[in-house]
């Protein structure tokens, strides 16, 4: 299928689409991952992956652009939500150099950044090692993606 938006939806009790991400989910606060929930999952879904990416970050290399805040995968197909500060499932590498979630922390005075929280529905249960980067994950899951969508939050440091 490739990467194309589907009717799947992604929501959070922490923030609405297009609104500011609360401080507790940022590097200026406790830095906990927000709760996420998804529905309208495609038939045949066997697993999920989650990514949070900031395309507004002033970083561009031959390998990537923006800044990756969260890579999570190996989520069973029966799961429809992640609680706040979730530490379950297989953690990938973020651009802070850590495994798991690292919240928004744009440069001061850089303006409002958009944070894309993505959910991917896969038609396979892939056995992937811990520590994959976003691009490594995308390469591994692309043939198996049968649904995807996003929730966009914003954050700005003064």
Beta strands, then each sheet from edge to edge (+ up, - down):
strand 1: 9-11
strand 2: 36-39
strand 3: 47-54
strand 4: 67-76
strand 5: 81-82
strand 6: 90-91
strand 7: 113-122
strand 8: 145-155
sheet 1: 1+ 2- 5+
sheet 2: 6+ 4- 3+ 7- 8+
end
